[in-house]
């Protein structure tokens, strides 16, 4: 992105982004309006070419986000009946891939990556990994509770069929160890 665009004050950058999203406003009009605001504040103007480069880049990113959402919607629709853990794992993997692609894109750019963007990307990845670990632990806990219930039922059924405590304990442990 053009350095004159990334150097804009956040409120003016937001206004530029809003103008560029409005299909009724041309890039030339957006540039003119933003430069008028910048002139009022005594700031340096932005060039038409830097606004154009920024608009193209934002359009490309928007198209990729739209495509990612469509792919996610397709997979979520396909996996709608799958256990939530599997869908969550798929989404986590997709987000990891997007983060990786974003990092690679930043590394390949002509300009140094924006430190704020790098920080946001690293925080997002850290949160994703933490959420993934929490999801895995929750899934393991659910499975262990279900297995413990099943083992207890087997033990009770064994006793009800006349097996002694040691025999019932044997079958209970078999279930807990996955041997049945």
C-alpha positions as a Markdown table, in Angstrom:
| # | Residue | x | y | z |
|---|---|---|---|---|
| 1 | Unk | 0.0 | 0.0 | 0.0 |
| 2 | Unk | 1.2 | 3.5 | -0.7 |
| 3 | Unk | 3.0 | 5.0 | 2.2 |
| 4 | Unk | 1.0 | 8.2 | 1.9 |
| 5 | Unk | -2.2 | 6.2 | 2.5 |
| 6 | Unk | -0.9 | 4.2 | 5.4 |
| 7 | Unk | 0.4 | 7.4 | 7.0 |
| 8 | Unk | -3.0 | 9.0 | 7.0 |
| 9 | Unk | -4.6 | 9.7 | 10.4 |
| 10 | Unk | -6.9 | 6.8 | 11.3 |
| 11 | Unk | -10.1 | 8.9 | 11.0 |
| 12 | Unk | -9.2 | 10.1 | 7.5 |
| 13 | Unk | -8.2 | 6.6 | 6.4 |
| 14 | Unk | -11.6 | 5.4 | 7.6 |
| 15 | Unk | -13.3 | 8.1 | 5.5 |
| 16 | Unk | -11.2 | 7.1 | 2.5 |
| 17 | Unk | -12.2 | 3.5 | 2.9 |
| 18 | Unk | -15.9 | 4.4 | 3.2 |
| 19 | Unk | -15.6 | 6.5 | 0.0 |
| 20 | Unk | -13.9 | 3.7 | -1.9 |
| 21 | Unk | -16.6 | 1.2 | -0.8 |
| 22 | Unk | -19.3 | 3.5 | -2.1 |
| 23 | Unk | -20.0 | 2.5 | -5.7 |
| 24 | Unk | -21.3 | 6.0 | -6.5 |
| 25 | Unk | -17.9 | 7.6 | -5.7 |
| 26 | Unk | -15.1 | 7.4 | -8.2 |
| 27 | Unk | -11.5 | 7.1 | -7.1 |
| 28 | Unk | -10.9 | 10.6 | -8.4 |
| 29 | Unk | -13.8 | 11.9 | -6.3 |
| 30 | Unk | -12.5 | 10.1 | -3.3 |
| 31 | Unk | -9.0 | 11.5 | -3.8 |
| 32 | Unk | -10.4 | 15.0 | -4.2 |
| 33 | Unk | -12.6 | 14.8 | -1.0 |
| 34 | Unk | -9.8 | 13.3 | 1.1 |
| 35 | Unk | -7.3 | 15.9 | -0.1 |
| 36 | Unk | -9.8 | 18.7 | 0.8 |
| 37 | Unk | -10.0 | 17.3 | 4.3 |
| 38 | Unk | -6.2 | 17.0 | 4.5 |
| 39 | Unk | -5.8 | 20.6 | 3.3 |
| 40 | Unk | -8.2 | 21.8 | 6.0 |
| 41 | Unk | -6.0 | 20.1 | 8.6 |
| 42 | Unk | -2.7 | 21.3 | 7.0 |
| 43 | Unk | -1.7 | 17.8 | 6.0 |
| 44 | Unk | 0.0 | 16.8 | 2.7 |
| 45 | Unk | -2.3 | 15.5 | -0.1 |
| 46 | Unk | -2.4 | 12.0 | -1.4 |
| 47 | Unk | -1.9 | 11.2 | -5.1 |
| 48 | Unk | -4.4 | 9.7 | -7.4 |
| 49 | Unk | -2.0 | 6.8 | -8.1 |
| 50 | Unk | -1.6 | 6.0 | -4.3 |
| 51 | Unk | -5.4 | 6.0 | -3.9 |
| 52 | Unk | -5.7 | 3.7 | -6.9 |
| 53 | Unk | -3.0 | 1.3 | -5.6 |
| 54 | Unk | -4.7 | 1.2 | -2.2 |
| 55 | Unk | -8.1 | 0.7 | -3.8 |
| 56 | Unk | -6.8 | -2.2 | -6.0 |
| 57 | Unk | -5.1 | -3.8 | -3.0 |
| 58 | Unk | -8.2 | -3.5 | -0.8 |
| 59 | Unk | -10.4 | -4.9 | -3.7 |
| 60 | Unk | -8.0 | -7.9 | -4.0 |
| 61 | Unk | -8.1 | -8.5 | -0.3 |
| 62 | Unk | -11.9 | -8.2 | -0.2 |
| 63 | Unk | -12.2 | -10.7 | -3.1 |
| 64 | Unk | -10.0 | -13.2 | -1.2 |
| 65 | Unk | -12.1 | -12.7 | 2.0 |
| 66 | Unk | -15.3 | -13.3 | 0.0 |
| 67 | Unk | -13.8 | -16.4 | -1.5 |
| 68 | Unk | -12.7 | -17.7 | 1.9 |
| 69 | Unk | -16.1 | -17.0 | 3.4 |
| 70 | Unk | -17.8 | -18.9 | 0.5 |
| 71 | Unk | -15.4 | -21.9 | 0.9 |
| 72 | Unk | -16.1 | -21.8 | 4.7 |
| 73 | Unk | -19.8 | -21.7 | 4.1 |
| 74 | Unk | -19.6 | -24.6 | 1.7 |
| 75 | Unk | -17.6 | -26.8 | 4.2 |
| 76 | Unk | -19.8 | -25.8 | 7.1 |
| 77 | Unk | -22.8 | -26.7 | 5.1 |
| 78 | Unk | -21.3 | -30.0 | 4.1 |
| 79 | Unk | -20.1 | -30.7 | 7.7 |
| 80 | Unk | -23.2 | -29.4 | 9.4 |
| 81 | Unk | -24.0 | -32.8 | 10.8 |
| 82 | Unk | -20.5 | -33.6 | 11.8 |
| 83 | Unk | -19.4 | -33.3 | 15.4 |
| 84 | Unk | -18.7 | -29.7 | 16.4 |
| 85 | Unk | -15.1 | -30.5 | 17.2 |
| 86 | Unk | -14.4 | -31.6 | 13.6 |
| 87 | Unk | -15.9 | -28.5 | 12.2 |
| 88 | Unk | -14.0 | -26.3 | 14.7 |
| 89 | Unk | -10.8 | -28.1 | 13.8 |
| 90 | Unk | -11.4 | -27.5 | 10.1 |
| 91 | Unk | -12.1 | -23.8 | 10.6 |
| 92 | Unk | -9.0 | -23.5 | 12.8 |
| 93 | Unk | -6.9 | -25.1 | 10.0 |
| 94 | Unk | -8.4 | -22.7 | 7.5 |
| 95 | Unk | -7.6 | -19.7 | 9.6 |
| 96 | Unk | -4.1 | -21.0 | 10.2 |
| 97 | Unk | -3.7 | -21.2 | 6.4 |
| 98 | Unk | -5.0 | -17.7 | 5.9 |
| 99 | Unk | -2.7 | -16.3 | 8.6 |
| 100 | Unk | 0.3 | -18.1 | 7.0 |
| 101 | Unk | -0.7 | -16.8 | 3.5 |
| 102 | Unk | -1.0 | -13.3 | 5.0 |
| 103 | Unk | 2.4 | -13.5 | 6.6 |
| 104 | Unk | 4.0 | -14.7 | 3.4 |
| 105 | Unk | 2.3 | -11.9 | 1.5 |
| 106 | Unk | 3.7 | -9.4 | 4.0 |
| 107 | Unk | 7.1 | -10.9 | 3.7 |
| 108 | Unk | 7.0 | -10.6 | -0.1 |
| 109 | Unk | 5.9 | -7.0 | -0.2 |
| 110 | Unk | 7.9 | -4.1 | -1.5 |
| 111 | Unk | 7.4 | -2.2 | 1.7 |
| 112 | Unk | 8.2 | -3.3 | 5.3 |
| 113 | Unk | 5.2 | -4.8 | 7.0 |
| 114 | Unk | 3.1 | -2.5 | 9.2 |
| 115 | Unk | 4.2 | -3.4 | 12.8 |
| 116 | Unk | 0.6 | -3.0 | 14.0 |
| 117 | Unk | -0.6 | -5.5 | 11.4 |
| 118 | Unk | 2.2 | -7.9 | 12.5 |
| 119 | Unk | 1.2 | -7.6 | 16.1 |
| 120 | Unk | -2.5 | -8.2 | 15.3 |
| 121 | Unk | -1.6 | -11.2 | 13.2 |
| 122 | Unk | 0.5 | -12.7 | 16.0 |
| 123 | Unk | -2.2 | -12.0 | 18.6 |
| 124 | Unk | -4.8 | -13.7 | 16.3 |
| 125 | Unk | -2.6 | -16.8 | 15.8 |
| 126 | Unk | -1.9 | -17.0 | 19.6 |
| 127 | Unk | -5.6 | -16.8 | 20.3 |
| 128 | Unk | -6.4 | -19.4 | 17.7 |
| 129 | Unk | -3.8 | -21.8 | 19.1 |
| 130 | Unk | -5.1 | -21.2 | 22.6 |
| 131 | Unk | -8.7 | -21.8 | 21.5 |
| 132 | Unk | -7.6 | -24.9 | 19.6 |
| 133 | Unk | -5.9 | -26.3 | 22.7 |
| 134 | Unk | -9.0 | -25.5 | 24.8 |
| 135 | Unk | -11.2 | -27.2 | 22.2 |
| 136 | Unk | -9.0 | -30.3 | 22.2 |
| 137 | Unk | -9.0 | -30.5 | 26.0 |
| 138 | Unk | -12.7 | -30.1 | 26.1 |
| 139 | Unk | -13.2 | -32.8 | 23.5 |
| 140 | Unk | -10.9 | -35.2 | 25.5 |
| 141 | Unk | -12.8 | -34.4 | 28.7 |
| 142 | Unk | -16.1 | -35.1 | 27.1 |
| 143 | Unk | -14.8 | -38.4 | 25.7 |
| 144 | Unk | -13.3 | -39.4 | 29.1 |
| 145 | Unk | -16.6 | -38.7 | 30.9 |
| 146 | Unk | -18.5 | -40.7 | 28.3 |
| 147 | Unk | -16.0 | -43.6 | 28.6 |
| 148 | Unk | -16.2 | -43.5 | 32.4 |
| 149 | Unk | -20.0 | -43.6 | 32.3 |
| 150 | Unk | -19.9 | -46.6 | 29.8 |
| 151 | Unk | -17.3 | -48.4 | 32.1 |
| 152 | Unk | -19.5 | -47.9 | 35.1 |
| 153 | Unk | -22.6 | -49.2 | 33.2 |
| 154 | Unk | -20.6 | -52.3 | 32.1 |
| 155 | Unk | -19.5 | -52.9 | 35.7 |
| 156 | Unk | -23.1 | -52.6 | 36.9 |
| 157 | Unk | -24.3 | -54.9 | 34.2 |
| 158 | Unk | -21.6 | -57.4 | 35.0 |
| 159 | Unk | -22.6 | -57.4 | 38.6 |
| 160 | Unk | -26.3 | -57.7 | 37.7 |
| 161 | Unk | -25.4 | -60.8 | 35.6 |
| 162 | Unk | -23.8 | -62.4 | 38.7 |
| 163 | Unk | -20.1 | -61.6 | 38.2 |
| 164 | Unk | -18.2 | -60.9 | 41.4 |
| 165 | Unk | -16.5 | -57.5 | 42.1 |
| 166 | Unk | -13.1 | -58.5 | 40.6 |
| 167 | Unk | -14.7 | -59.7 | 37.4 |
| 168 | Unk | -16.8 | -56.5 | 37.1 |
| 169 | Unk | -13.7 | -54.4 | 37.7 |
| 170 | Unk | -11.9 | -56.4 | 35.0 |
| 171 | Unk | -14.6 | -55.5 | 32.4 |
| 172 | Unk | -14.7 | -51.9 | 33.7 |
| 173 | Unk | -11.0 | -51.5 | 33.1 |
| 174 | Unk | -11.3 | -53.1 | 29.7 |
| 175 | Unk | -13.7 | -50.5 | 28.7 |
| 176 | Unk | -11.6 | -47.7 | 30.1 |
| 177 | Unk | -8.5 | -49.0 | 28.3 |
| 178 | Unk | -10.4 | -49.3 | 25.0 |
| 179 | Unk | -10.0 | -53.1 | 25.0 |
| 180 | Unk | -13.6 | -53.9 | 24.4 |
